[in-house]
Amino acid sequence: MTGWLTGTPHDRPLKRPPVGLVVCQVRHETEYAASSIERAVSVRDALGWQVPLNEHVVQGISVQVDQHVSVRPNADPLARGWRMQNGAWLVTLQNDHFAIETTEYPGWEEFSAALGRLVKGVQKVISPRVENRVGLRFVNQLSHPDVRSPLDWRHFIGEEIFQEKLYSSVGPSISAAMQVMEIQPSPEQSLVVRHGFQKDESTGRLTYILDNDCSRQGARPFESASIMKTAEDLHISALRAFEKGTTEALRDFYS
């Protein structure tokens, strides 16, 4: 690995991780067994949850072109799946993918354990044969009491990505700025980093978003062990991006 994402991340535990959302999605070949409520119940049991199942239907559309263009829903659903929510955790099962997410990140060890139970449950009761993509996304919502203007973020955002010239040239009138970078940490991986600040109009607080979206694409046999290994690798890339995108002072604030 060369370039921006070099070095081994410290994986320093933060007492107050600034993660607003973390989600892992696994895409596989279409497997209609995922529509079965009985199999969805079995996946829920594998998670160890006792929560209701909610049907989730993706509606298709039909487009008719004659003298006018008309768009209307199809009578039959395009895809039928399930959602189950356990507090801040949400699991989605669809015919071609499944996902787990939470808005209260408990740390990688606990998140990875829940993901592992989900992957093994899907492999056992839905039995996909092909894994097409694994994606892992961390949306960090950063704040600090010493930040009163965009330029104040220079003390807390990594110098490689901090846009000091932009903020100073535009002046205090700037209320939001976002940048997108796409990086390839390894031949099979992609990392999209979306970062920048936005102003909360109700509070006037400046929140810095550091959104690290990692993925591995390419068809291969569906195996829970390889999926979990990929998730671990993606986590390392996301952690590198977090550490490169923040300063030690900001990480001290959240420790």
N, C-alpha and C positions, 0 to 999 in steps of 0.2 A: 504494500500500500504506500503510495507516495502522495505528495501534495498536501492539501489542507488537513486532511484527516490522518495525521501521523501520531505516533506515540500511543502508549497504553493508557486508557482512561483509569482514573482512580476509583471510580464507582463509590464516591463518598456518600454515605447515607445522610440524607437531609431530614431533619425533624419535621420540617414543613415544606415538603416538595411542592413546587409551584406548578404542578401539572393540572391543567383544567380538564384534560381528556387524554386517555390512552386507549387505543383500540388495536386489536389484531384481527385481521381477516384472512381466511384461507379460501382460495377459489379452487374448485375441482370440476371435473366433467359433470354434465347434467345427470343427476341421480334423483329420480322421482320418488324414491323411498323417503326423501326428506319431507315430503308432503304428509306422510302418515302421522297421525296424532299418537299412535302407539309407539312409534319410534322416537318421536319428539319427547314423549314421557320418559323413555329409557335414557335419552341423552340428559334430560333434567335430573334423573336419578343418579347418573354418573357424576354430575356436578355436586350432588348432595343437597340440592335445593328442594324446598317445599313451597313452591309458588305456582300461581295459575299460569296456564298457557294461553297466549293470545294469538289468534290467527292473523297472519299478515299476508295480504293478497296484493300482488303487483298487477295492475290492470293494463292490458294491451289497448292499442288504439287502431282504428282503421281510417285510412285517408281515401276519400273518393274525389276524383278530379273529373269534372265535366265542364259545364259553363261556370261553375263555382267550385271552390275547394271546400270540402267539409271534413271535419275531424270529429270522430265520436268514439266512445269506448266500445271495445268488443264485448259481446255477450259473455264470452268465456274469459276467465282470468289468464293472464300470461304466465304467472307463477304463483304458487301457493306455498306459504311457509309458516313459521312460528316465531314468536318472540316470548321471552320470559325475563322478567325483571326481579331482581333481588336487591332491594335497597338502591344503592348507587350503581349496581352492576346490571348490565343488559347483555343477553345472548340472543342472537338472531340465527335462525336456520332457514336456508333457502335451497332450492334444487341444485344450484351451482356454486354455493358458497356458504360459509358460516363465519360468525364473528363474535368476539367478546369485547366489551368495553366497560369502562368505569370513569366516573367523574370524581371519584375519591381514591386517588392512586395510593395503594398501601405499600409500595416498594416492589422491586422487580421479583423478589423471591415469591411473594404471595401471588402476584399477578401471573407469573409463570406457572405456578402450581395449579391455579384455576384454569389457565389455558391448556395445560397438560391433561387435566381431567376431561375437558371438552373435546380435545383432539382424539383421545382414546375412546371416548363415548361415541363420537361420530364414526370412527373407524370400525367399531364393533357393531353398531346397530344400523348405520346407513351404508357403510362399506364402499366409499368411493374408490376407484382404482387409479385415478390420475390426479395428481396435484398440479395445478397450473400456476398458482401465484401465492406467495405469503407476503402480507403487508403488515407493518408495525408502525404506528404513528403516535407521537407524543406532542401534544399541544401545550406548551408552557406559557403561562400567563404571569409575566414578571412585573413586580411593582417594588418601590422602595420609597420610604418617607422623605429621602433627600432629593428626590427627583421632582423638580418644579418646572423644568423646561426641557425640551428635547435634548439640548446639549448636555444636560446633567447625566444622561445615560452613558456618557463617555467613561464614567467611573465603574460602570457595571456591565457593559456589553463589550465583548471581545473586540480588540482594535482592528482585526482583519475584516469585520463586517460592519462596524459602526460607521455611519454615514455622516461624519462630522462636517465635511464641506457642504453637503446638501443642507443640513440643518442650519448652519451658520449663514449660508448665502440666502436662504429663503427668509430667515428671521422668525420672530415670534408668531407670525401669522399661520405657520404650518400647524395643522391639527392631526395629520396622519401621514404616514409614509411606510410603504411595504416594498420589499425586494424578494425576488425568487431566484434561488440558485439550484441547479441540478448537477449532482456530483455522482461519480461512479466509484464507490469505495473498493469494489472488486469486480472482476469480469461478469459475475452473475447479479450483482447488487446495483440498485439505484437509490439515491438519496436526494430527495427534494427538500430544501430548506426554505421556508417562508418566514421572513422576519421583518420586524419594524414596529413602530408604536402607533397607538391610536388613543384618542382622547375620549374619556367617558364624560358626555355632556352633562349628566346629572350630578356628578361629583367633581368634575374638573380634573380628575386624576389621569395621569399618563400611564397607560399599560403597555408594556413591550411584549409582543408575541414572538415566541421562538418555536416554530412549528416544524418538527423533524419527521418526515414521512419516508420510511425506508421500505424497500420491497425486493423480493427475489422472484423473477419470472422465468418460465420455461417448464414444459411438461416433463414430469418424472413420476415414478410409481408413488402412490399415496402410502406413506409410512409415518406413523406417529413419531418415531425416533428422529427421522430426518427433518420433519417439520419443526420439532422442538429445537433441534440443533440450529436450524435456520433462524428461528426466533431468537435464540441466544446471540447469533452472529449479528442480526439486525439490531438487537438491543445494544450491542457494543458500538455499532456505528452511530446510533442515535445518541448514546452517551458521549461519544467523542464530539459529536456536533454540539451537544449541550455545553460541554466543557470548553470547547473552542469559542462558543458564542457568548460565554459569560466570563466574568472576572472572579478571582478568588474572593474579592470583597462582597460580591453578590451571593456567592455560595456560603460565605460566612454568615450572611444575614439570614439565610434559610436554614442554617444548621442549629 
